[in-house]
Amino acid sequence: MIVATTHQVLNQAPPLGDYDTSADPVLLDSLVRGGAEWAVDEVSAVGRLAGSEHMRKLGQLAQAHPPQLHTHDRYGNRIDEVEYDPAYHQLMTTAVEHGIAAAPWAENRRGVHLARAAKLLVWTPEPGHTCPISMSYAVVPALRMSPGIASSLEPRLSSRVYDPELRDPATKPGLIAGMSMTEKQGGSDVRTNTTRAEPLADGSFALTGHKWFTSAPMSDFFLTLAQAPRGLSCFLVPRVLPGGERNQIRLMRLKDKLGNKANASSEIEYEHAIGWLIGEQGRGVRTIVEMVNLTRLDCVLGSTGGMRTALKLAGHHVRHRHTFGKALIDQPLMRQVIADLAVEAEASTLAAMRLAEAHDRAVNGDPTEAALRRLALAASKYYICKRGPIHAAEALECLGGNGYIEDSGMPQIYREQPLLSIWEGSGNVAALDALRALARDPEPLEVYFTEMEAATGADPRFDDALQRLKKEFADPADLEVRARRVVEQLALVFQGSLLLQYSSPAVADAFCATRLDRDWGGAFGTMPARTDFGAIVDRAVAA
């Protein structure tokens, strides 16, 4: 057999093969510091699964075969069902079995929520299915505002069994939750919602209205905002009613999205759908915000996981691709770019894990950590999720034209990152939420500054940045106009404090020089020439 010489493959990176997405001292040390040292082996097991060729292939299949809407069966009966590729269900099964959904709420152990956050961070084979995984986790604190309902649903929500069938929730071993808030007339301004909830004699409510975005419409139930007699309220609306009858929820269409292809996002209509009140009437936003805060944390974790994966793919390519007689990684300007991407990913990892630690402690009754979480989470949601798309674009470019091809894995990351900035409050909403929280209660800012003081004295550039940030709050007159600027600084100082305490000197120095002292250009790869690129690259791009 003669093989044409033009078909010889030269100077291409070999297949990535199996790897461990958790193999990172920064991540694992954060677990130990936060009291979840017992979970290191569990997180590593999830990391090995996530980085396996088998799971990555399932992710590709789920993306390549997006969900299909079936409004009617062959006989003309209305069924309103979404059909997923089997790969999607395998990914869901694995995530639920490893406790990435609501399982931590059933455990009474220090660090269990931190451990779950680390698992989500490293669970990167396909991002779309993590939407229902995240909502199933985040729904629990809101449900607990109605203890009777929570006691009935929590055991099945926190189960490690995934059951995709549509039937009476009381008959299922495991449940998945969703959220349904956004309407046609506005997304973030939910107080303008027009969906109505009419009280019925048995204590339930009949909901009528249209929802513009309802993700994961095959979930067993949704938290939904609707206008009740005493104002906007939160309701639990199941897909299947007790006894097995389908609830009057009509799936109108699936959204044709930029990314997040494996996850179905739908428009739905309630036609006197039955729901039960969660929390108090008229306090719907206060009730559902408990869920939103935790899905925001998962946005930070998802953006960070995307950065880490993009860095891994870029690092693998530049180690094996050669140009002008050297591996790309040995070319000075490429080392500069990779190092800059690595600094961003490490800063985001430390921030995400510290927020997860604060959440874990807040769940266990620590008011100081709860105050820190309120402010630092909103700021980090704004900044880290803004950085994700830019980071993905630069990492993609490290592969050149190869990065623009679907099977490189980079396009999926590139399409996914903007969603995490939009989901649960786009940039302006997240920034304004951070500042409006301070207007109601100054304690989170006081706790934040106390936390930042722990890093002072280690680097004068950090100390100067902290003082500049404090001055931003001296005159509140135009604070809303400056919201993005101020919240960005809140996030950067937060990251800088963590890097100075827990990272390597080379990474901390590069961060302080660029993000805090502003010796930086408008793109990645513009750090000062004196930066210790070798130490940063060696730390991030191991053989």
C-alpha positions as CSV (number, residue, x, y, z in Angstrom):
1,M,0.0,0.0,0.0
2,I,1.4,3.4,-1.0
3,V,0.7,6.3,1.3
4,A,1.0,9.7,-0.3
5,T,3.7,11.8,1.4
6,T,1.2,14.7,1.6
7,H,-0.8,12.7,4.1
8,Q,2.0,12.6,6.7
9,V,1.0,14.4,9.8
10,L,3.8,16.6,11.1
11,N,4.2,19.2,13.8
12,Q,0.7,18.6,15.3
13,A,0.0,18.1,19.0
14,P,-0.8,14.5,20.0
15,P,-4.2,13.6,21.4
16,L,-4.6,15.0,24.9
17,G,-5.6,11.6,26.3
18,D,-6.9,11.0,29.8
19,Y,-5.9,13.6,32.4
20,D,-7.0,14.8,35.9
21,T,-8.8,18.2,35.9
22,S,-8.2,18.4,39.6
23,A,-4.4,17.9,39.5
24,D,-3.7,21.4,40.8
25,P,-2.2,22.2,44.2
26,V,-4.0,25.6,44.2
27,L,-7.3,23.8,44.2
28,L,-6.5,21.0,46.5
29,D,-4.8,23.2,49.1
30,S,-8.0,25.4,49.1
31,L,-9.9,22.3,50.1
32,V,-7.6,21.6,53.0
33,R,-7.6,25.2,54.2
34,G,-11.4,25.2,54.2
35,G,-11.8,22.1,56.3
36,A,-12.6,19.7,53.4
37,E,-9.3,17.7,53.4
38,W,-11.5,14.6,53.7
39,A,-12.8,15.3,50.2
40,V,-9.5,15.5,48.3
41,D,-9.8,11.9,47.1
42,E,-13.5,12.4,46.0
43,V,-12.6,15.6,44.1
44,S,-9.6,13.8,42.5
45,A,-11.9,11.0,41.4
46,V,-14.3,13.5,39.8
47,G,-11.3,15.2,38.1
48,R,-10.1,11.9,36.6
49,L,-13.5,11.2,35.3
50,A,-14.0,14.7,33.9
51,G,-10.6,14.5,32.1
52,S,-11.1,11.1,30.6
53,E,-11.5,10.6,26.9
54,H,-14.7,8.7,27.6
55,M,-16.4,11.6,29.4
56,R,-15.2,14.2,27.0
57,K,-16.7,12.1,24.2
58,L,-20.0,12.0,25.9
59,G,-19.8,15.8,26.2
60,Q,-19.2,16.1,22.4
61,L,-22.1,13.8,21.7
62,A,-24.5,15.8,24.0
63,Q,-23.4,19.0,22.2
64,A,-23.6,17.5,18.7
65,H,-27.1,16.1,19.3
66,P,-29.1,18.9,21.0
67,P,-32.4,18.3,22.7
68,Q,-35.6,18.0,20.6
69,L,-39.0,19.3,21.6
70,H,-42.0,17.0,21.1
71,T,-45.2,18.9,21.7
72,H,-47.6,16.1,20.7
73,D,-47.5,12.3,20.4
74,R,-48.3,10.4,17.1
75,Y,-52.0,10.4,18.0
76,G,-52.2,14.2,18.5
77,N,-52.2,14.2,22.3
78,R,-50.3,17.0,23.9
79,I,-47.2,15.7,25.7
80,D,-44.8,18.7,26.0
81,E,-41.6,16.6,26.3
82,V,-38.0,17.2,25.5
83,E,-35.9,14.3,24.2
84,Y,-32.2,14.3,25.0
85,D,-29.3,12.3,23.6
86,P,-28.4,9.3,25.8
87,A,-25.0,11.0,26.4
88,Y,-26.7,13.8,28.2
89,H,-28.4,11.4,30.6
90,Q,-25.1,9.6,31.2
91,L,-23.5,13.0,32.2
92,M,-26.4,13.8,34.4
93,T,-26.2,10.4,36.1
94,T,-22.5,10.8,36.8
95,A,-22.8,14.3,38.2
96,V,-25.7,13.3,40.5
97,E,-24.0,10.1,41.7
98,H,-20.9,12.1,42.7
99,G,-22.9,14.6,44.8
100,I,-22.6,17.6,42.5
101,A,-26.3,18.3,42.7
102,A,-28.2,18.7,46.0
103,A,-26.5,15.8,47.9
104,P,-24.5,18.2,50.3
105,W,-27.7,19.4,51.9
106,A,-28.2,15.9,53.4
107,E,-24.8,15.8,55.0
108,N,-23.8,17.5,58.3
109,R,-20.1,17.7,57.9
110,R,-17.7,20.7,57.7
111,G,-16.6,21.5,54.2
112,V,-19.3,19.6,52.4
113,H,-20.4,22.6,50.4
114,L,-16.8,23.5,49.6
115,A,-16.2,20.0,48.4
116,R,-19.2,20.1,46.2
117,A,-18.0,23.4,44.7
118,A,-14.6,21.9,44.0
119,K,-16.3,19.0,42.2
120,L,-18.4,21.3,40.1
121,L,-15.3,23.3,39.3
122,V,-13.4,20.3,37.9
123,W,-16.5,18.7,36.3
124,T,-15.8,20.0,32.8
125,P,-16.7,17.4,30.1
126,E,-19.8,19.4,29.0
127,P,-21.2,22.6,30.6
128,G,-24.9,22.5,29.5
129,H,-26.1,19.8,31.8
130,T,-24.6,21.6,34.8
131,C,-27.5,24.1,34.5
132,P,-30.1,21.7,36.1
133,I,-27.4,20.3,38.4
134,S,-26.8,23.8,39.7
135,M,-30.5,24.7,40.1
136,S,-31.1,21.4,41.9
137,Y,-28.4,22.4,44.4
138,A,-29.4,26.0,44.8
139,V,-33.2,25.5,45.3
140,V,-32.9,24.0,48.7
141,P,-32.5,27.2,50.9
142,A,-35.5,28.7,49.1
143,L,-37.6,25.5,49.7
144,R,-36.8,25.6,53.4
145,M,-38.9,28.8,53.7
146,S,-41.8,26.4,53.5
147,P,-40.7,23.6,55.8
148,G,-43.5,21.2,55.0
149,I,-42.8,21.2,51.3
150,A,-39.0,21.1,51.9
151,S,-39.3,18.0,54.2
152,S,-41.2,16.2,51.5
153,L,-38.9,17.1,48.6
154,E,-35.4,17.3,50.1
155,P,-34.8,13.6,50.6
156,R,-35.3,13.0,46.9
157,L,-33.6,16.2,45.8
158,S,-30.5,15.3,47.8
159,S,-30.5,11.7,46.5
160,R,-27.6,10.5,44.4
161,V,-30.0,8.9,41.9
162,Y,-30.9,10.5,38.6
163,D,-34.3,9.6,37.3
164,P,-35.2,11.4,34.1
165,E,-38.8,10.1,33.8
166,L,-41.8,12.4,34.0
167,R,-44.0,11.1,36.8
168,D,-45.3,12.0,40.2
169,P,-42.3,13.3,42.2
170,A,-43.5,11.4,45.2
171,T,-42.8,8.1,43.3
172,K,-39.3,9.0,42.2
173,P,-36.0,8.1,43.9
174,G,-34.4,11.4,42.8
175,L,-35.5,14.8,41.6
176,I,-34.2,17.6,39.5
177,A,-35.2,21.3,40.0
178,G,-35.5,24.3,37.7
179,M,-36.2,28.0,37.9
180,S,-38.7,30.0,35.8
181,M,-38.6,33.8,36.3
182,T,-37.9,35.7,33.1
183,E,-40.8,37.0,31.1
184,K,-41.1,38.7,27.6
185,Q,-41.3,42.2,28.9
186,G,-38.1,42.1,31.0
187,G,-35.5,39.8,32.4
188,S,-33.9,41.3,35.5
189,D,-36.8,43.5,36.4
190,V,-38.9,40.6,37.7
191,R,-41.3,42.9,39.6
192,T,-42.9,43.7,36.2
193,N,-43.9,40.0,35.8
194,T,-47.4,39.5,34.5
195,T,-47.9,35.8,35.3
196,R,-50.9,35.6,37.7
197,A,-51.5,33.2,40.6
198,E,-55.1,32.7,41.7
199,P,-55.7,31.1,45.1
200,L,-57.7,27.9,45.1
201,A,-59.9,26.4,47.8
202,D,-57.4,23.6,48.7
203,G,-54.5,26.1,49.4
204,S,-52.8,25.7,46.0
205,F,-52.7,28.4,43.3
206,A,-53.5,28.4,39.6
207,L,-50.8,30.1,37.5
208,T,-51.5,31.6,34.1
209,G,-48.8,33.4,32.0
210,H,-45.8,33.1,29.7
211,K,-42.2,32.6,30.7
212,W,-39.5,33.7,28.2
213,F,-36.6,31.6,29.6
214,T,-37.1,28.4,31.4
215,S,-34.0,26.2,31.4
216,A,-34.1,22.4,31.7
217,P,-37.9,22.2,31.1
218,M,-37.9,18.4,31.9
219,S,-37.1,19.2,35.5
220,D,-39.5,17.7,38.1
221,F,-40.5,21.1,39.4
222,F,-39.7,24.8,39.0
223,L,-39.6,27.8,41.4
224,T,-41.7,30.4,39.6
225,L,-42.5,34.0,40.3
226,A,-46.1,35.2,39.8
227,Q,-48.4,38.0,40.9
228,A,-50.5,36.8,43.8
229,P,-53.3,38.8,45.5
230,R,-50.7,40.2,47.9
231,G,-48.0,40.8,45.4
232,L,-45.1,39.1,43.6
233,S,-44.7,35.6,45.2
234,C,-42.7,32.5,44.7
235,F,-44.4,29.2,43.8
236,L,-43.3,25.6,43.4
237,V,-44.8,24.3,40.1
238,P,-44.3,20.6,39.3
239,R,-44.4,19.1,35.8
240,V,-46.5,16.2,37.2
241,L,-49.1,16.6,39.8
242,P,-49.7,14.3,42.8
243,G,-51.4,11.2,41.4
244,G,-49.7,11.3,38.0
245,E,-51.6,13.9,36.0
246,R,-49.5,16.2,33.9
247,N,-49.6,19.8,35.0
248,Q,-50.8,22.5,32.6
249,I,-47.3,23.6,31.5
250,R,-47.0,24.0,27.7
251,L,-43.6,24.0,26.1
252,M,-43.9,26.5,23.2
253,R,-40.4,26.3,21.7
254,L,-36.7,25.7,22.5
255,K,-34.3,28.6,22.2
256,D,-31.7,28.4,19.5
257,K,-28.8,29.6,21.6
258,L,-25.3,30.7,20.9
259,G,-23.9,27.9,23.1
260,N,-25.0,25.7,25.9
261,K,-26.4,23.5,23.2
262,A,-26.9,20.3,25.3
263,N,-29.2,22.1,27.7
264,A,-32.7,22.9,26.7
265,S,-33.9,26.4,27.3
266,S,-37.5,27.0,26.6
267,E,-40.5,29.3,26.4
268,I,-43.4,28.0,28.4
269,E,-46.9,28.9,29.1
270,Y,-48.9,28.2,32.2
271,E,-52.5,27.5,31.6
272,H,-54.0,27.3,35.1
273,A,-50.9,25.3,36.2
274,I,-51.1,24.2,39.8
275,G,-48.5,25.5,42.2
276,W,-47.8,25.9,45.9
277,L,-46.6,29.0,47.7
278,I,-43.0,29.0,48.9
279,G,-42.3,31.6,51.6
280,E,-44.6,34.5,52.2
281,Q,-47.0,36.1,49.7
282,G,-45.6,39.3,48.3
283,R,-42.0,38.3,49.2
284,G,-41.3,36.3,46.1
285,V,-38.0,38.1,45.3
286,R,-36.7,37.6,48.8
287,T,-37.5,33.9,48.6
288,I,-36.0,33.1,45.2
289,V,-32.9,35.3,45.8
290,E,-31.7,32.5,48.0
291,M,-31.6,30.3,44.9
292,V,-30.1,33.0,42.7
293,N,-27.2,33.6,45.1
294,L,-26.1,30.0,44.9
295,T,-26.5,29.8,41.1
296,R,-24.3,32.9,40.9
297,L,-21.7,31.1,42.9
298,D,-21.9,28.3,40.3
299,C,-21.5,30.9,37.5
300,V,-18.2,31.9,39.1
301,L,-17.2,28.2,39.4
302,G,-18.2,27.5,35.8
303,S,-16.3,30.5,34.4
304,T,-13.3,29.4,36.3
305,G,-13.6,25.8,35.2
306,G,-13.7,27.1,31.6
307,M,-10.6,29.2,32.1
308,R,-8.8,26.2,33.5
309,T,-9.8,23.9,30.6
310,A,-8.8,26.6,28.0
311,L,-5.4,26.9,29.6
312,K,-5.0,23.2,29.6
313,L,-5.8,22.9,25.9
314,A,-3.6,25.9,25.0
315,G,-0.7,24.6,27.1
316,H,-0.9,21.1,25.6
317,H,-0.8,22.6,22.1
318,V,2.1,25.0,22.6
319,R,4.2,22.3,24.3
320,H,4.1,20.1,21.2
321,R,3.8,22.6,18.3
322,H,7.1,23.9,16.9
323,T,8.0,27.0,15.0
324,F,11.3,28.6,14.0
325,G,13.2,25.8,15.5
326,K,11.6,25.9,19.0
327,A,8.5,24.6,20.7
328,L,5.9,27.4,20.9
329,I,6.1,27.3,24.7
330,D,9.8,28.3,24.4
331,Q,9.1,31.3,22.2
332,P,9.3,34.4,24.5
333,L,6.0,36.0,23.4
334,M,4.0,32.8,23.7
335,R,5.4,32.3,27.2
336,Q,4.2,35.7,28.0
337,V,0.7,34.9,26.8
338,I,0.4,31.6,28.5
339,A,1.8,33.0,31.7
340,D,-0.8,35.8,31.7
341,L,-3.6,33.3,31.0
342,A,-2.3,31.2,33.9
343,V,-2.3,34.1,36.3
344,E,-6.0,34.9,35.4
345,A,-7.0,31.2,35.9
346,E,-5.2,30.9,39.3
347,A,-6.6,34.1,40.6
348,S,-10.1,33.0,39.6
349,T,-9.6,29.6,41.2
350,L,-8.5,31.0,44.5
351,A,-11.4,33.5,44.5
352,A,-14.0,30.8,43.6
353,M,-12.8,28.5,46.3
354,R,-12.7,31.2,48.9
355,L,-16.3,32.1,48.1
356,A,-17.3,28.5,48.3
357,E,-15.6,28.3,51.7
358,A,-17.5,31.4,52.9
359,H,-20.7,29.8,51.7
360,D,-19.9,26.6,53.6
361,R,-19.3,28.5,56.8
362,A,-22.4,30.7,56.2
363,V,-24.6,27.6,55.9
364,N,-23.2,26.5,59.3
365,G,-24.2,29.8,60.9
366,D,-21.2,32.1,60.6
367,P,-22.6,35.6,60.1
368,T,-19.2,37.2,59.2
369,E,-18.7,34.7,56.4
370,A,-22.2,35.3,55.2
371,A,-21.5,39.0,55.0
372,L,-18.3,38.5,53.1
373,R,-20.1,36.1,50.7
374,R,-22.8,38.7,49.9
375,L,-20.4,41.3,48.7
376,A,-17.5,39.3,47.3
377,L,-19.8,36.9,45.5
378,A,-21.6,39.7,43.6
379,A,-18.3,41.4,42.7
380,S,-16.7,38.1,41.6
381,K,-19.7,37.2,39.6
382,Y,-19.4,40.4,37.8
383,Y,-15.6,40.4,37.2
384,I,-14.7,36.7,36.7
385,C,-17.6,36.0,34.4
386,K,-16.6,39.1,32.4
387,R,-13.0,37.8,32.1
388,G,-14.1,34.3,30.9
389,P,-14.9,35.2,27.3
390,I,-11.7,37.3,26.8
391,H,-9.6,34.5,28.3
392,A,-11.3,31.9,26.1
393,A,-10.6,34.0,22.9
394,E,-6.9,34.4,23.8
395,A,-6.5,30.7,24.7
396,L,-8.2,29.8,21.4
397,E,-5.8,32.0,19.5
398,C,-2.8,30.1,21.0
399,L,-3.9,27.2,18.8
400,G,-4.1,29.4,15.7
401,G,-6.5,28.1,13.0
402,N,-6.6,24.7,14.9
403,G,-8.4,26.5,17.8
404,Y,-11.1,27.7,15.5
405,I,-12.0,24.1,14.6
406,E,-14.8,22.4,16.6
407,D,-12.9,19.2,17.5
408,S,-10.2,21.3,19.2
409,G,-12.6,21.8,22.1
410,M,-12.0,25.6,22.1
411,P,-15.1,26.8,20.3
412,Q,-17.4,25.1,22.9
413,I,-15.5,27.0,25.7
414,Y,-15.6,30.2,23.7
415,R,-19.4,30.0,23.1
416,E,-20.1,29.0,26.7
417,Q,-18.3,31.7,28.6
418,P,-20.6,34.7,27.7
419,L,-23.6,32.8,29.1
420,L,-22.1,32.7,32.6
421,S,-21.8,36.5,32.5
422,I,-25.5,36.8,31.5
423,W,-27.0,34.1,33.6
424,E,-28.4,35.2,37.0
425,G,-27.8,38.9,36.3
426,S,-25.7,40.3,33.5
427,G,-22.8,42.7,34.2
428,N,-24.8,45.8,35.2
429,V,-27.2,43.9,37.4
430,A,-24.4,42.1,39.3
431,A,-22.5,45.4,39.8
432,L,-25.5,47.3,41.0
433,D,-26.6,44.5,43.2
434,A,-23.2,44.6,45.0
435,L,-23.5,48.3,45.7
436,R,-27.2,48.3,46.5
437,A,-26.6,45.6,49.1
438,L,-24.1,48.0,50.8
439,A,-26.7,50.8,50.8
440,R,-29.0,48.5,52.8
441,D,-26.3,47.2,55.1
442,P,-22.7,48.5,55.5
443,E,-21.6,45.3,57.3
444,P,-20.4,43.4,54.2
445,L,-18.0,46.2,53.2
446,E,-16.6,46.3,56.8
447,V,-16.1,42.6,56.8
448,Y,-14.6,42.7,53.3
449,F,-12.0,45.3,54.3
450,T,-11.1,43.4,57.5
451,E,-10.5,40.3,55.3
452,M,-8.3,42.3,52.9
453,E,-6.2,43.8,55.8
454,A,-4.8,40.3,56.4
455,A,-2.7,40.6,53.2
456,T,-1.4,44.1,53.8
457,G,2.4,44.6,54.1
458,A,3.2,41.8,51.7
459,D,3.3,44.0,48.6
460,P,3.0,47.8,48.5
461,R,1.1,47.7,45.2
462,F,-1.6,45.7,46.9
463,D,-1.6,48.2,49.8
464,D,-2.0,51.1,47.4
465,A,-4.8,49.4,45.5
466,L,-6.7,48.7,48.8
467,Q,-6.4,52.4,49.7
468,R,-7.6,53.5,46.3
469,L,-10.6,51.2,46.7
470,K,-11.5,52.7,50.1
471,K,-11.5,56.1,48.6
472,E,-14.0,55.0,46.0
473,F,-16.6,54.7,48.8
474,A,-15.8,58.1,50.3
475,D,-18.2,60.0,48.0
476,P,-21.4,58.0,47.2
477,A,-22.8,60.8,45.0
478,D,-22.1,59.1,41.7
479,L,-21.5,55.6,42.9
480,E,-24.0,54.1,40.5
481,V,-22.3,55.5,37.5
482,R,-19.0,54.2,38.8
483,A,-20.5,50.8,39.7
484,R,-18.5,48.7,37.2
485,R,-15.2,50.4,38.0
486,V,-15.7,50.0,41.8
487,V,-17.0,46.4,41.7
488,E,-14.1,45.4,39.4
489,Q,-11.7,46.8,42.0
490,L,-13.5,44.9,44.7
491,A,-13.0,41.7,42.8
492,L,-9.3,42.4,41.9
493,V,-8.3,43.4,45.5
494,F,-10.1,40.2,46.7
495,Q,-8.1,38.1,44.2
496,G,-4.8,39.9,45.1
497,S,-5.2,39.3,48.8
498,L,-5.6,35.5,48.2
499,L,-2.7,35.3,45.8
500,L,-0.4,37.1,48.2
501,Q,-1.3,34.7,51.0
502,Y,-1.6,31.4,49.1
503,S,0.1,31.5,45.7
504,S,3.7,31.5,44.5
505,P,5.7,34.7,44.6
506,A,6.0,34.8,40.8
507,V,2.2,34.6,40.3
508,A,1.4,37.1,43.1
509,D,4.1,39.5,41.8
510,A,2.7,39.3,38.2
511,F,-0.9,39.9,39.4
512,C,0.1,42.9,41.6
513,A,2.1,44.5,38.7
514,T,-0.6,44.1,36.1
515,R,-4.1,44.0,37.7
516,L,-3.4,46.2,40.7
517,D,-0.5,48.5,39.6
518,R,-1.8,48.7,36.1
519,D,1.5,47.9,34.3
520,W,-0.4,46.0,31.7
521,G,-1.8,46.4,28.2
522,G,-5.2,46.0,26.8
523,A,-4.7,42.3,25.9
524,F,-3.3,39.2,27.5
525,G,0.4,38.8,27.0
526,T,1.3,42.4,27.9
527,M,2.9,41.9,31.4
528,P,6.1,43.6,32.3
529,A,9.3,42.1,30.8
530,R,10.8,41.5,34.2
531,T,8.0,39.0,35.0
532,D,9.2,35.5,36.0
533,F,7.4,33.9,33.0
534,G,9.3,30.6,33.4
535,A,8.1,30.0,37.0
536,I,4.5,30.8,36.1
537,V,4.5,28.7,33.0
538,D,6.2,25.7,34.7
539,R,3.6,25.9,37.5
540,A,0.7,26.0,35.1
541,V,1.7,23.8,32.2
542,A,3.1,20.7,33.7
543,A,4.4,17.9,31.5
